[in-house]
Amino acid sequence: MNNEMTTDGPESASDGRSKDPAQIEAEIEATRAELSQTVDALSAKLDVKSQAQQRVSAVKQRAQATMEDPSARADALRQAAPALAGVALLAIVTGVLRRVAHR
């Protein structure tokens, strides 16, 4: 990758006209602002603790909304029923196997 600058000089614009110092400073400030936003976005993506807290908060809000709405509560129970039945069946089978093994 080539990192060399390919301008004719520090005051050379891409269209051949020279830039005035105020325009150059404005471009530098715009670039700084853009870079700052990029750094902030990367920092947010790398902040695992903050992401975990946001996810916990979102799950709490969904759970709270589900419990406040009777139809949503019934839907949640319907969706959880097969899993609960599976856990109950596993507990029963484990208990029976332990009794058989200890005889």
C-alpha positions in Angstrom: 0.0 0.0 0.0 1.4 3.4 -1.0 1.2 6.0 1.8 2.8 8.9 -0.2 0.8 12.0 -0.8 0.3 12.7 -4.5 -0.4 16.5 -4.5 1.7 19.2 -6.2 2.2 21.0 -2.9 0.6 21.8 0.4 -1.7 24.4 -1.1 -2.7 22.4 -4.3 -6.3 21.5 -4.8 -7.5 18.6 -6.8 -8.9 20.9 -9.5 -5.7 22.8 -9.9 -6.6 25.9 -7.8 -4.7 26.7 -4.7 -6.7 26.5 -1.4 -6.8 29.4 1.0 -5.7 28.7 4.6 -9.3 29.1 5.9 -10.5 26.4 3.5 -7.6 24.1 4.6 -8.4 24.7 8.3 -12.1 23.9 7.6 -11.2 20.7 5.9 -8.9 19.7 8.8 -11.7 20.4 11.3 -14.2 18.4 9.3 -11.6 15.5 9.1 -11.1 15.7 12.9 -14.8 15.6 13.5 -15.2 12.6 11.2 -12.2 10.8 12.9 -13.7 11.6 16.3 -17.0 10.0 15.3 -15.2 6.9 14.0 -13.2 6.5 17.2 -16.3 6.9 19.3 -18.1 4.2 17.2 -15.2 1.8 17.5 -15.0 2.5 21.2 -18.7 1.7 21.6 -18.2 -1.6 19.7 -15.3 -2.6 21.8 -17.0 -1.8 25.2 -18.2 -5.2 26.1 -19.4 -4.3 29.5 -21.6 -1.5 28.1 -23.0 -3.8 25.4 -23.8 -6.5 28.1 -25.6 -3.9 30.2 -27.6 -2.7 27.2 -28.7 -6.3 26.4 -29.7 -7.0 30.0 -31.7 -3.8 30.0 -33.4 -4.7 26.7 -34.3 -8.2 28.0 -35.7 -6.8 31.2 -37.9 -4.4 29.3 -39.2 -7.2 27.1 -39.8 -9.4 30.1 -41.6 -6.6 31.9 -43.7 -5.8 28.8 -44.6 -9.5 28.4 -45.7 -9.8 32.0 -47.9 -6.7 31.8 -49.7 -7.9 28.7 -51.9 -11.0 29.4 -52.0 -12.2 25.8 -48.2 -11.8 25.6 -47.9 -13.7 28.9 -50.0 -16.6 27.5 -47.9 -16.6 24.3 -44.7 -16.8 26.4 -46.1 -19.7 28.4 -47.1 -21.5 25.2 -43.6 -21.1 23.8 -42.0 -22.2 27.0 -44.2 -25.2 27.6 -42.3 -27.7 25.4 -39.0 -26.7 27.0 -40.5 -27.0 30.5 -42.0 -30.4 29.6 -38.6 -31.5 28.3 -36.9 -30.5 31.6 -39.6 -32.2 33.6 -39.2 -35.4 31.6 -35.4 -35.3 32.0 -35.8 -34.9 35.7 -38.2 -37.9 35.9 -35.9 -40.1 33.7 -32.9 -39.1 35.8 -34.7 -40.0 39.0 -35.8 -43.4 37.7 -32.4 -44.2 36.5 -30.8 -43.3 39.8 -33.3 -45.5 41.7 -32.6 -48.4 39.3 -28.9 -48.0 39.6 -28.9 -47.9 43.5 -30.9 -51.2 43.8 
